[in-house]
Amino acid sequence: MSHPRLSILVVNYKRYDYLRDCLESVFNSQLSEYEVIVIDHETDELLLNNIKSSFPQVQYEATEKNAGFAAGYNRAMQLARGEYFFLLNNDTVLDRAVNNQVLDVFQRNPLVAAIQPLIVFYDNQGIINNTGLEFQFLGYAWDRGFKQHLNKYRSEKRPLLFSGAAVILNKSAIEVVGSFDPDYFLYHEDVDLALRLRNAGYFIELAPSLVVYHRYAFKAEAWRYYYLERNRWFTIIKNYPLGIILAILPAAVFMEFGVLIYSIFSGWPIEKIRSWWAIAHALPGLLKKRRIIGKIRITSRQFINGLKGGVVFQELNSPLLKFIANPLLEIYWLILSWVVMFGSVLLGIQNRKGTI
């Protein structure tokens, strides 16, 4: 039996209505040479059997517990036989025009690790959800192009990082850097993997013709902030060059104090403090993972290229962030960027002198 070119992977958690729409969109698209794998966490057998009867060609794996986004997709990738992995959230729907032509990007350049679809809102298909992720030097990530009008968006610039809501991954690149970190459970696992790919010399391409509709909804729940804050630091410790970590510490301390104050007024100080404890508890394991990941193949100057100075919280309009924190962070990052660039120039001059 020949292997499919594309493995479409979906992790589901208790949303069988969304899962049905997602699978239906896959089979109504113009994709070919593919397989579909669904990992269903905390399975309701009756509801899953109903899905199976409608889509018997799909491979299903049911679990008794919710192992999280990262572990679910890792298991799906273990089962997959394709050259490329198309990860879809269960709350996404493919446009009918989606086809295999986008995969040619991988053939043209072996350093392409991921293809980022154009993700738009399901309920307002003229508005962008994201075209990848922006990334700030203290580890904050947010949707690029968020809430911009589709007919006015012209940027086809490569995104710095991809969004885990929908992405096509090159299997060969994943074999080099590894898959998602299951310890993240959810949030920032896509940021972590994208940074590991970037640090290994790969990059991400945007495919504007690959349109995915997303039922995006932000819920400001305290437990979510715990994972966001904890995993942000997991990502920094694992993936940043040591010199950059040391350089950003003063700004990080300033921002941690600010986030703590914000958490007190927003009702989640316990989750913020818990995140610090979790980071301290996980530190030996994080340092071990950092050693396993190994050498960062890009320079510090390349690493900081494209990182943002200010923070964007898409669902938060805070005067303190806008008028105090962000201006200070922008100035700090501008100075740090110049120091790194100047240091790189000096190092290059010294290296050239050493070869004479």
C-alpha positions, 0 to 999 in steps of 0.5 A: 500500500502506497503512503499518502503524501499528506496526513491531516491530523485533528485532536478533538476534545468534547466538541463532536459538532465542530469535529464533524464540520472540520472533517466534512470540510476536508472531504469537500476540499480539493485535496488528494493523496491524503489520510485523516487521523483523529485523536479523541481525548476523553472519548464519549463512545456514543458521540464518537461512533456517530462520527465514525459512521459518517466518516468511516475512512478516518483513522480514530484513536480514543483516549480516556483522559485529556493529554493535552494539545501537544501530546495529542498531535505528537501521537497523531504524528506517530501514526501518520504515514505522510510526508507532510502533516496538516494540523487542524484544530477541531474548530477549523474548517477548510475552504473548498478551494484548498488543494495539494498545489501548496505542497510544492513550496516544500519541494522548491526549498528544503529549508521550509519547515512549515506552511502557514495558512491564511486563517480567517474568522469562521463567523466573519470570513472577511476578517483575518484571525491570523497569518502566523504569530508575532513574537516579543522578546519576553516570550509573548506571542500574538496573532499577526494580522488580527482583525484586519480586513481580508481585502486590505491585507497585502503582507505576504512576508514570511511569518516569524512563527506559525499558529498551531490552529492550522499549519502544515509541517514538513516531516523531515524537519520535525525529525530533526528538531523533535515534535511538540513538548508534551509538558506544555499541555496547551498554549505556546507549544506551537511557539516552542516548536516554531522557535526550535525550527527557526534556531535550526535554520528552517523558516516558515512560508505563508500561503495566502491561497490556503484559507482556513476558517477558525471559530476563534473565541477568547475566554479570559479564564484564570487557569488559561493565564497559568499555562500562558505565563508558565509556558512562556518561560518554558520557551525562553529557558529552552530556546533563547541563546544564553547571552540574550537570556541574561540581557533581557533579565532586567526587563523581564523582572520589570514585566513580571512585577507588572503582570503580577499587579495586573493579575491581582486586579484581574483576579488571577494572582494565585495562578501567576504565583503558581506559574513561578513555582511550576517554572522553578520546579521544572527548571532542571528538566528544562535545562536538560531539554535545552542540552538535548536541543543542542546548538542554536545554529543561528547567531544572536543577531539572527535570533533577535531579527523580527522580534518585537519590543512592545507587547500586544494583548489582543483582548486587553486595552490597558493604559498602563501597558500602552503609555508606560510599559510598552514605551519602556520595553521598546526603548530597552529592546532598541538599545539591546538590539543595537548592542547585539548588532554592534557586538556582531560587527566587532566579532566579525572584524576580529574573526577576519583579522584572525584569518589574515 
